[in-house]
Amino acid sequence: METHEIKINTEFIKLQDLLKFAGAAETGGGAKRIIQEGRVTVNGEPCAMRGKKMRPGDRCAIDGETELAVV
């Protein structure tokens, strides 16, 4: 699994914004679609909430292939 560290300077970043920022989705609509299709897990659990607050230490995976670690 390929892991990318995403550094944030705020308390949290919303899951859909994280996917856009990391380049996993080109648009908000693309991020929404990926999340609604059930392709995203957060900290090992399936997540369908695009507004999920991702804080440093959280990890999400897309299709079990690409992992984004918030630092």
PyMOL Python script that loads the backbone (N, CA, C, O; Angstrom):
from pymol import cmd

cmd.read_pdbstr("""\
ATOM      1  N   MET A   1       0.843  -1.184   0.000  1.00  0.00           N
ATOM      2  CA  MET A   1       0.000   0.000   0.000  1.00  0.00           C
ATOM      3  C   MET A   1       0.883   1.240   0.000  1.00  0.00           C
ATOM      4  O   MET A   1       1.839   1.347   0.768  1.00  0.00           O
ATOM      5  N   GLU A   2       0.549   2.142  -0.850  1.00  0.00           N
ATOM      6  CA  GLU A   2       1.268   3.407  -0.997  1.00  0.00           C
ATOM      7  C   GLU A   2       0.739   4.412   0.036  1.00  0.00           C
ATOM      8  O   GLU A   2      -0.468   4.650   0.099  1.00  0.00           O
ATOM      9  N   THR A   3       1.635   5.006   0.851  1.00  0.00           N
ATOM     10  CA  THR A   3       1.219   5.949   1.891  1.00  0.00           C
ATOM     11  C   THR A   3       1.764   7.338   1.598  1.00  0.00           C
ATOM     12  O   THR A   3       2.940   7.508   1.275  1.00  0.00           O
ATOM     13  N   HIS A   4       0.882   8.330   1.719  1.00  0.00           N
ATOM     14  CA  HIS A   4       1.265   9.729   1.535  1.00  0.00           C
ATOM     15  C   HIS A   4       0.939  10.477   2.823  1.00  0.00           C
ATOM     16  O   HIS A   4      -0.161  10.342   3.359  1.00  0.00           O
ATOM     17  N   GLU A   5       1.891  11.266   3.322  1.00  0.00           N
ATOM     18  CA  GLU A   5       1.641  12.084   4.500  1.00  0.00           C
ATOM     19  C   GLU A   5       1.139  13.448   4.055  1.00  0.00           C
ATOM     20  O   GLU A   5       1.739  14.093   3.195  1.00  0.00           O
ATOM     21  N   ILE A   6       0.043  13.875   4.641  1.00  0.00           N
ATOM     22  CA  ILE A   6      -0.559  15.168   4.320  1.00  0.00           C
ATOM     23  C   ILE A   6      -0.465  16.046   5.554  1.00  0.00           C
ATOM     24  O   ILE A   6      -1.098  15.765   6.572  1.00  0.00           O
ATOM     25  N   LYS A   7       0.325  17.109   5.466  1.00  0.00           N
ATOM     26  CA  LYS A   7       0.517  18.009   6.605  1.00  0.00           C
ATOM     27  C   LYS A   7      -0.546  19.101   6.569  1.00  0.00           C
ATOM     28  O   LYS A   7      -0.763  19.751   5.546  1.00  0.00           O
ATOM     29  N   ILE A   8      -1.204  19.283   7.716  1.00  0.00           N
ATOM     30  CA  ILE A   8      -2.200  20.351   7.815  1.00  0.00           C
ATOM     31  C   ILE A   8      -1.774  21.321   8.914  1.00  0.00           C
ATOM     32  O   ILE A   8      -1.093  20.940   9.867  1.00  0.00           O
ATOM     33  N   ASN A   9      -2.179  22.564   8.769  1.00  0.00           N
ATOM     34  CA  ASN A   9      -1.830  23.597   9.744  1.00  0.00           C
ATOM     35  C   ASN A   9      -3.046  24.052  10.529  1.00  0.00           C
ATOM     36  O   ASN A   9      -3.018  25.098  11.177  1.00  0.00           O
ATOM     37  N   THR A  10      -4.115  23.268  10.471  1.00  0.00           N
ATOM     38  CA  THR A  10      -5.344  23.588  11.178  1.00  0.00           C
ATOM     39  C   THR A  10      -5.676  22.427  12.108  1.00  0.00           C
ATOM     40  O   THR A  10      -4.990  21.405  12.113  1.00  0.00           O
ATOM     41  N   GLU A  11      -6.727  22.597  12.889  1.00  0.00           N
ATOM     42  CA  GLU A  11      -7.125  21.550  13.836  1.00  0.00           C
ATOM     43  C   GLU A  11      -7.591  20.289  13.104  1.00  0.00           C
ATOM     44  O   GLU A  11      -7.335  19.174  13.557  1.00  0.00           O
ATOM     45  N   PHE A  12      -8.278  20.471  11.969  1.00  0.00           N
ATOM     46  CA  PHE A  12      -8.793  19.338  11.207  1.00  0.00           C
ATOM     47  C   PHE A  12      -8.972  19.742   9.755  1.00  0.00           C
ATOM     48  O   PHE A  12      -8.905  20.921   9.408  1.00  0.00           O
ATOM     49  N   ILE A  13      -9.203  18.735   8.904  1.00  0.00           N
ATOM     50  CA  ILE A  13      -9.563  18.932   7.508  1.00  0.00           C
ATOM     51  C   ILE A  13     -10.685  17.948   7.215  1.00  0.00           C
ATOM     52  O   ILE A  13     -10.638  16.803   7.663  1.00  0.00           O
ATOM     53  N   LYS A  14     -11.687  18.382   6.471  1.00  0.00           N
ATOM     54  CA  LYS A  14     -12.792  17.487   6.123  1.00  0.00           C
ATOM     55  C   LYS A  14     -12.296  16.438   5.142  1.00  0.00           C
ATOM     56  O   LYS A  14     -11.421  16.704   4.318  1.00  0.00           O
ATOM     57  N   LEU A  15     -12.861  15.251   5.242  1.00  0.00           N
ATOM     58  CA  LEU A  15     -12.441  14.128   4.405  1.00  0.00           C
ATOM     59  C   LEU A  15     -12.486  14.479   2.924  1.00  0.00           C
ATOM     60  O   LEU A  15     -11.527  14.198   2.205  1.00  0.00           O
ATOM     61  N   GLN A  16     -13.566  15.084   2.449  1.00  0.00           N
ATOM     62  CA  GLN A  16     -13.654  15.405   1.020  1.00  0.00           C
ATOM     63  C   GLN A  16     -12.567  16.403   0.620  1.00  0.00           C
ATOM     64  O   GLN A  16     -12.028  16.313  -0.483  1.00  0.00           O
ATOM     65  N   ASP A  17     -12.239  17.348   1.498  1.00  0.00           N
ATOM     66  CA  ASP A  17     -11.185  18.314   1.201  1.00  0.00           C
ATOM     67  C   ASP A  17      -9.812  17.648   1.210  1.00  0.00           C
ATOM     68  O   ASP A  17      -8.931  18.018   0.434  1.00  0.00           O
ATOM     69  N   LEU A  18      -9.636  16.672   2.087  1.00  0.00           N
ATOM     70  CA  LEU A  18      -8.378  15.922   2.132  1.00  0.00           C
ATOM     71  C   LEU A  18      -8.157  15.182   0.815  1.00  0.00           C
ATOM     72  O   LEU A  18      -7.050  15.177   0.276  1.00  0.00           O
ATOM     73  N   LEU A  19      -9.212  14.560   0.302  1.00  0.00           N
ATOM     74  CA  LEU A  19      -9.091  13.825  -0.961  1.00  0.00           C
ATOM     75  C   LEU A  19      -8.738  14.767  -2.112  1.00  0.00           C
ATOM     76  O   LEU A  19      -7.935  14.420  -2.977  1.00  0.00           O
ATOM     77  N   LYS A  20      -9.336  15.954  -2.121  1.00  0.00           N
ATOM     78  CA  LYS A  20      -9.017  16.941  -3.166  1.00  0.00           C
ATOM     79  C   LYS A  20      -7.583  17.442  -2.994  1.00  0.00           C
ATOM     80  O   LYS A  20      -6.822  17.494  -3.960  1.00  0.00           O
ATOM     81  N   PHE A  21      -7.215  17.809  -1.771  1.00  0.00           N
ATOM     82  CA  PHE A  21      -5.888  18.357  -1.495  1.00  0.00           C
ATOM     83  C   PHE A  21      -4.788  17.360  -1.860  1.00  0.00           C
ATOM     84  O   PHE A  21      -3.738  17.745  -2.374  1.00  0.00           O
ATOM     85  N   ALA A  22      -5.033  16.094  -1.593  1.00  0.00           N
ATOM     86  CA  ALA A  22      -4.035  15.053  -1.864  1.00  0.00           C
ATOM     87  C   ALA A  22      -3.999  14.646  -3.335  1.00  0.00           C
ATOM     88  O   ALA A  22      -3.098  13.920  -3.755  1.00  0.00           O
ATOM     89  N   GLY A  23      -4.974  15.111  -4.122  1.00  0.00           N
ATOM     90  CA  GLY A  23      -5.002  14.765  -5.535  1.00  0.00           C
ATOM     91  C   GLY A  23      -5.708  13.459  -5.835  1.00  0.00           C
ATOM     92  O   GLY A  23      -5.664  12.980  -6.968  1.00  0.00           O
ATOM     93  N   ALA A  24      -6.364  12.871  -4.832  1.00  0.00           N
ATOM     94  CA  ALA A  24      -7.096  11.619  -5.049  1.00  0.00           C
ATOM     95  C   ALA A  24      -8.396  11.873  -5.799  1.00  0.00           C
ATOM     96  O   ALA A  24      -8.945  10.966  -6.424  1.00  0.00           O
ATOM     97  N   ALA A  25      -8.886  13.108  -5.736  1.00  0.00           N
ATOM     98  CA  ALA A  25     -10.088  13.509  -6.473  1.00  0.00           C
ATOM     99  C   ALA A  25      -9.820  14.891  -7.055  1.00  0.00           C
ATOM    100  O   ALA A  25      -9.213  15.740  -6.402  1.00  0.00           O
ATOM    101  N   GLU A  26     -10.271  15.111  -8.278  1.00  0.00           N
ATOM    102  CA  GLU A  26     -10.026  16.400  -8.928  1.00  0.00           C
ATOM    103  C   GLU A  26     -10.989  17.479  -8.457  1.00  0.00           C
ATOM    104  O   GLU A  26     -10.635  18.657  -8.411  1.00  0.00           O
ATOM    105  N   THR A  27     -12.210  17.077  -8.107  1.00  0.00           N
ATOM    106  CA  THR A  27     -13.236  18.046  -7.706  1.00  0.00           C
ATOM    107  C   THR A  27     -13.938  17.564  -6.452  1.00  0.00           C
ATOM    108  O   THR A  27     -13.771  16.421  -6.028  1.00  0.00           O
ATOM    109  N   GLY A  28     -14.731  18.458  -5.861  1.00  0.00           N
ATOM    110  CA  GLY A  28     -15.544  18.071  -4.721  1.00  0.00           C
ATOM    111  C   GLY A  28     -16.551  17.006  -5.086  1.00  0.00           C
ATOM    112  O   GLY A  28     -16.834  16.110  -4.291  1.00  0.00           O
ATOM    113  N   GLY A  29     -17.098  17.101  -6.295  1.00  0.00           N
ATOM    114  CA  GLY A  29     -18.039  16.090  -6.763  1.00  0.00           C
ATOM    115  C   GLY A  29     -17.380  14.729  -6.910  1.00  0.00           C
ATOM    116  O   GLY A  29     -17.986  13.701  -6.609  1.00  0.00           O
ATOM    117  N   GLY A  30     -16.138  14.726  -7.374  1.00  0.00           N
ATOM    118  CA  GLY A  30     -15.390  13.475  -7.492  1.00  0.00           C
ATOM    119  C   GLY A  30     -15.118  12.859  -6.135  1.00  0.00           C
ATOM    120  O   GLY A  30     -15.227  11.645  -5.962  1.00  0.00           O
ATOM    121  N   ALA A  31     -14.763  13.702  -5.168  1.00  0.00           N
ATOM    122  CA  ALA A  31     -14.517  13.223  -3.808  1.00  0.00           C
ATOM    123  C   ALA A  31     -15.802  12.655  -3.218  1.00  0.00           C
ATOM    124  O   ALA A  31     -15.786  11.598  -2.587  1.00  0.00           O
ATOM    125  N   LYS A  32     -16.913  13.354  -3.421  1.00  0.00           N
ATOM    126  CA  LYS A  32     -18.216  12.903  -2.923  1.00  0.00           C
ATOM    127  C   LYS A  32     -18.558  11.530  -3.489  1.00  0.00           C
ATOM    128  O   LYS A  32     -19.022  10.646  -2.769  1.00  0.00           O
ATOM    129  N   ARG A  33     -18.326  11.364  -4.773  1.00  0.00           N
ATOM    130  CA  ARG A  33     -18.638  10.094  -5.442  1.00  0.00           C
ATOM    131  C   ARG A  33     -17.788   8.949  -4.881  1.00  0.00           C
ATOM    132  O   ARG A  33     -18.307   7.868  -4.604  1.00  0.00           O
ATOM    133  N   ILE A  34     -16.499   9.185  -4.715  1.00  0.00           N
ATOM    134  CA  ILE A  34     -15.600   8.156  -4.172  1.00  0.00           C
ATOM    135  C   ILE A  34     -16.069   7.730  -2.782  1.00  0.00           C
ATOM    136  O   ILE A  34     -16.098   6.541  -2.466  1.00  0.00           O
ATOM    137  N   ILE A  35     -16.436   8.711  -1.956  1.00  0.00           N
ATOM    138  CA  ILE A  35     -16.868   8.424  -0.583  1.00  0.00           C
ATOM    139  C   ILE A  35     -18.208   7.687  -0.584  1.00  0.00           C
ATOM    140  O   ILE A  35     -18.367   6.695   0.127  1.00  0.00           O
ATOM    141  N   GLN A  36     -19.172   8.162  -1.376  1.00  0.00           N
ATOM    142  CA  GLN A  36     -20.501   7.545  -1.404  1.00  0.00           C
ATOM    143  C   GLN A  36     -20.485   6.138  -1.982  1.00  0.00           C
ATOM    144  O   GLN A  36     -21.350   5.327  -1.652  1.00  0.00           O
ATOM    145  N   GLU A  37     -19.517   5.836  -2.841  1.00  0.00           N
ATOM    146  CA  GLU A  37     -19.405   4.492  -3.414  1.00  0.00           C
ATOM    147  C   GLU A  37     -18.836   3.493  -2.414  1.00  0.00           C
ATOM    148  O   GLU A  37     -18.749   2.301  -2.709  1.00  0.00           O
ATOM    149  N   GLY A  38     -18.444   3.975  -1.224  1.00  0.00           N
ATOM    150  CA  GLY A  38     -17.919   3.086  -0.189  1.00  0.00           C
ATOM    151  C   GLY A  38     -16.479   2.673  -0.411  1.00  0.00           C
ATOM    152  O   GLY A  38     -16.042   1.638   0.092  1.00  0.00           O
ATOM    153  N   ARG A  39     -15.741   3.473  -1.159  1.00  0.00           N
ATOM    154  CA  ARG A  39     -14.358   3.133  -1.495  1.00  0.00           C
ATOM    155  C   ARG A  39     -13.352   3.647  -0.470  1.00  0.00           C
ATOM    156  O   ARG A  39     -12.155   3.390  -0.598  1.00  0.00           O
ATOM    157  N   VAL A  40     -13.827   4.375   0.554  1.00  0.00           N
ATOM    158  CA  VAL A  40     -12.925   5.020   1.515  1.00  0.00           C
ATOM    159  C   VAL A  40     -13.091   4.416   2.906  1.00  0.00           C
ATOM    160  O   VAL A  40     -14.208   4.197   3.375  1.00  0.00           O
ATOM    161  N   THR A  41     -11.959   4.154   3.554  1.00  0.00           N
ATOM    162  CA  THR A  41     -11.969   3.767   4.962  1.00  0.00           C
ATOM    163  C   THR A  41     -11.202   4.817   5.746  1.00  0.00           C
ATOM    164  O   THR A  41     -10.230   5.389   5.254  1.00  0.00           O
ATOM    165  N   VAL A  42     -11.650   5.063   6.969  1.00  0.00           N
ATOM    166  CA  VAL A  42     -10.973   5.998   7.872  1.00  0.00           C
ATOM    167  C   VAL A  42     -10.573   5.213   9.107  1.00  0.00           C
ATOM    168  O   VAL A  42     -11.416   4.632   9.791  1.00  0.00           O
ATOM    169  N   ASN A  43      -9.288   5.202   9.382  1.00  0.00           N
ATOM    170  CA  ASN A  43      -8.744   4.452  10.522  1.00  0.00           C
ATOM    171  C   ASN A  43      -9.232   3.000  10.509  1.00  0.00           C
ATOM    172  O   ASN A  43      -9.555   2.432  11.552  1.00  0.00           O
ATOM    173  N   GLY A  44      -9.279   2.411   9.310  1.00  0.00           N
ATOM    174  CA  GLY A  44      -9.630   1.009   9.155  1.00  0.00           C
ATOM    175  C   GLY A  44     -11.115   0.695   9.086  1.00  0.00           C
ATOM    176  O   GLY A  44     -11.488  -0.461   8.891  1.00  0.00           O
ATOM    177  N   GLU A  45     -11.972   1.702   9.242  1.00  0.00           N
ATOM    178  CA  GLU A  45     -13.420   1.499   9.215  1.00  0.00           C
ATOM    179  C   GLU A  45     -14.026   2.179   7.988  1.00  0.00           C
ATOM    180  O   GLU A  45     -13.605   3.281   7.634  1.00  0.00           O
ATOM    181  N   PRO A  46     -15.003   1.550   7.330  1.00  0.00           N
ATOM    182  CA  PRO A  46     -15.667   2.199   6.198  1.00  0.00           C
ATOM    183  C   PRO A  46     -16.272   3.536   6.634  1.00  0.00           C
ATOM    184  O   PRO A  46     -16.804   3.651   7.738  1.00  0.00           O
ATOM    185  N   CYS A  47     -16.188   4.536   5.769  1.00  0.00           N
ATOM    186  CA  CYS A  47     -16.706   5.859   6.112  1.00  0.00           C
ATOM    187  C   CYS A  47     -17.453   6.431   4.911  1.00  0.00           C
ATOM    188  O   CYS A  47     -16.920   6.476   3.803  1.00  0.00           O
ATOM    189  N   ALA A  48     -18.693   6.869   5.140  1.00  0.00           N
ATOM    190  CA  ALA A  48     -19.504   7.466   4.087  1.00  0.00           C
ATOM    191  C   ALA A  48     -19.797   8.932   4.381  1.00  0.00           C
ATOM    192  O   ALA A  48     -20.640   9.540   3.721  1.00  0.00           O
ATOM    193  N   MET A  49     -19.111   9.502   5.364  1.00  0.00           N
ATOM    194  CA  MET A  49     -19.333  10.899   5.741  1.00  0.00           C
ATOM    195  C   MET A  49     -18.268  11.777   5.089  1.00  0.00           C
ATOM    196  O   MET A  49     -17.109  11.768   5.506  1.00  0.00           O
ATOM    197  N   ARG A  50     -18.659  12.528   4.076  1.00  0.00           N
ATOM    198  CA  ARG A  50     -17.665  13.351   3.381  1.00  0.00           C
ATOM    199  C   ARG A  50     -17.195  14.514   4.243  1.00  0.00           C
ATOM    200  O   ARG A  50     -16.120  15.062   3.997  1.00  0.00           O
ATOM    201  N   GLY A  51     -17.979  14.905   5.252  1.00  0.00           N
ATOM    202  CA  GLY A  51     -17.588  15.985   6.157  1.00  0.00           C
ATOM    203  C   GLY A  51     -16.845  15.498   7.382  1.00  0.00           C
ATOM    204  O   GLY A  51     -16.619  16.276   8.308  1.00  0.00           O
ATOM    205  N   LYS A  52     -16.454  14.217   7.416  1.00  0.00           N
ATOM    206  CA  LYS A  52     -15.722  13.638   8.544  1.00  0.00           C
ATOM    207  C   LYS A  52     -14.487  14.486   8.829  1.00  0.00           C
ATOM    208  O   LYS A  52     -13.708  14.788   7.925  1.00  0.00           O
ATOM    209  N   LYS A  53     -14.318  14.862  10.081  1.00  0.00           N
ATOM    210  CA  LYS A  53     -13.172  15.681  10.467  1.00  0.00           C
ATOM    211  C   LYS A  53     -11.946  14.794  10.646  1.00  0.00           C
ATOM    212  O   LYS A  53     -11.918  13.909  11.502  1.00  0.00           O
ATOM    213  N   MET A  54     -10.946  15.045   9.830  1.00  0.00           N
ATOM    214  CA  MET A  54      -9.694  14.293   9.882  1.00  0.00           C
ATOM    215  C   MET A  54      -8.676  15.129  10.651  1.00  0.00           C
ATOM    216  O   MET A  54      -8.373  16.262  10.277  1.00  0.00           O
ATOM    217  N   ARG A  55      -8.159  14.558  11.718  1.00  0.00           N
ATOM    218  CA  ARG A  55      -7.195  15.259  12.565  1.00  0.00           C
ATOM    219  C   ARG A  55      -5.831  14.585  12.441  1.00  0.00           C
ATOM    220  O   ARG A  55      -5.741  13.446  11.984  1.00  0.00           O
ATOM    221  N   PRO A  56      -4.764  15.286  12.848  1.00  0.00           N
ATOM    222  CA  PRO A  56      -3.439  14.648  12.815  1.00  0.00           C
ATOM    223  C   PRO A  56      -3.472  13.294  13.527  1.00  0.00           C
ATOM    224  O   PRO A  56      -4.011  13.171  14.627  1.00  0.00           O
ATOM    225  N   GLY A  57      -2.897  12.298  12.891  1.00  0.00           N
ATOM    226  CA  GLY A  57      -2.896  10.937  13.411  1.00  0.00           C
ATOM    227  C   GLY A  57      -3.919  10.053  12.730  1.00  0.00           C
ATOM    228  O   GLY A  57      -3.821   8.828  12.802  1.00  0.00           O
ATOM    229  N   ASP A  58      -4.915  10.659  12.062  1.00  0.00           N
ATOM    230  CA  ASP A  58      -5.918   9.884  11.335  1.00  0.00           C
ATOM    231  C   ASP A  58      -5.356   9.427   9.994  1.00  0.00           C
ATOM    232  O   ASP A  58      -4.473  10.060   9.416  1.00  0.00           O
ATOM    233  N   ARG A  59      -5.899   8.302   9.518  1.00  0.00           N
ATOM    234  CA  ARG A  59      -5.495   7.757   8.219  1.00  0.00           C
ATOM    235  C   ARG A  59      -6.737   7.371   7.439  1.00  0.00           C
ATOM    236  O   ARG A  59      -7.718   6.890   8.006  1.00  0.00           O
ATOM    237  N   CYS A  60      -6.683   7.586   6.135  1.00  0.00           N
ATOM    238  CA  CYS A  60      -7.765   7.099   5.286  1.00  0.00           C
ATOM    239  C   CYS A  60      -7.142   6.351   4.124  1.00  0.00           C
ATOM    240  O   CYS A  60      -6.023   6.643   3.703  1.00  0.00           O
ATOM    241  N   ALA A  61      -7.884   5.385   3.615  1.00  0.00           N
ATOM    242  CA  ALA A  61      -7.419   4.595   2.479  1.00  0.00           C
ATOM    243  C   ALA A  61      -8.495   4.610   1.410  1.00  0.00           C
ATOM    244  O   ALA A  61      -9.690   4.600   1.703  1.00  0.00           O
ATOM    245  N   ILE A  62      -8.046   4.633   0.167  1.00  0.00           N
ATOM    246  CA  ILE A  62      -8.951   4.622  -0.977  1.00  0.00           C
ATOM    247  C   ILE A  62      -8.742   3.319  -1.731  1.00  0.00           C
ATOM    248  O   ILE A  62      -7.643   3.033  -2.206  1.00  0.00           O
ATOM    249  N   ASP A  63      -9.798   2.538  -1.835  1.00  0.00           N
ATOM    250  CA  ASP A  63      -9.750   1.239  -2.522  1.00  0.00           C
ATOM    251  C   ASP A  63      -8.698   0.303  -1.931  1.00  0.00           C
ATOM    252  O   ASP A  63      -8.263  -0.631  -2.605  1.00  0.00           O
ATOM    253  N   GLY A  64      -8.288   0.533  -0.700  1.00  0.00           N
ATOM    254  CA  GLY A  64      -7.283  -0.316  -0.061  1.00  0.00           C
ATOM    255  C   GLY A  64      -5.910  -0.213  -0.700  1.00  0.00           C
ATOM    256  O   GLY A  64      -5.030  -1.019  -0.397  1.00  0.00           O
ATOM    257  N   GLU A  65      -5.708   0.763  -1.579  1.00  0.00           N
ATOM    258  CA  GLU A  65      -4.443   0.893  -2.298  1.00  0.00           C
ATOM    259  C   GLU A  65      -3.635   2.102  -1.851  1.00  0.00           C
ATOM    260  O   GLU A  65      -2.442   1.990  -1.570  1.00  0.00           O
ATOM    261  N   THR A  66      -4.277   3.239  -1.788  1.00  0.00           N
ATOM    262  CA  THR A  66      -3.585   4.485  -1.450  1.00  0.00           C
ATOM    263  C   THR A  66      -4.007   4.915  -0.057  1.00  0.00           C
ATOM    264  O   THR A  66      -5.198   5.033   0.230  1.00  0.00           O
ATOM    265  N   GLU A  67      -3.027   5.150   0.807  1.00  0.00           N
ATOM    266  CA  GLU A  67      -3.322   5.599   2.169  1.00  0.00           C
ATOM    267  C   GLU A  67      -2.845   7.017   2.352  1.00  0.00           C
ATOM    268  O   GLU A  67      -1.742   7.372   1.938  1.00  0.00           O
ATOM    269  N   LEU A  68      -3.687   7.837   2.980  1.00  0.00           N
ATOM    270  CA  LEU A  68      -3.345   9.221   3.292  1.00  0.00           C
ATOM    271  C   LEU A  68      -3.271   9.346   4.805  1.00  0.00           C
ATOM    272  O   LEU A  68      -4.236   9.054   5.511  1.00  0.00           O
ATOM    273  N   ALA A  69      -2.112   9.784   5.299  1.00  0.00           N
ATOM    274  CA  ALA A  69      -1.917   9.957   6.734  1.00  0.00           C
ATOM    275  C   ALA A  69      -1.871  11.455   7.032  1.00  0.00           C
ATOM    276  O   ALA A  69      -1.063  12.183   6.455  1.00  0.00           O
ATOM    277  N   VAL A  70      -2.729  11.905   7.921  1.00  0.00           N
ATOM    278  CA  VAL A  70      -2.774  13.328   8.284  1.00  0.00           C
ATOM    279  C   VAL A  70      -1.747  13.562   9.386  1.00  0.00           C
ATOM    280  O   VAL A  70      -1.758  12.895  10.421  1.00  0.00           O
ATOM    281  N   VAL A  71      -0.867  14.520   9.143  1.00  0.00           N
ATOM    282  CA  VAL A  71       0.156  14.873  10.155  1.00  0.00           C
ATOM    283  C   VAL A  71       0.098  16.348  10.449  1.00  0.00           C
ATOM    284  O   VAL A  71       0.870  16.846  11.268  1.00  0.00           O
TER     285      VAL A  71
END
""", "prot")
cmd.dss("prot")
cmd.show_as("cartoon", "prot")
cmd.util.cbc("prot")
cmd.orient("prot")
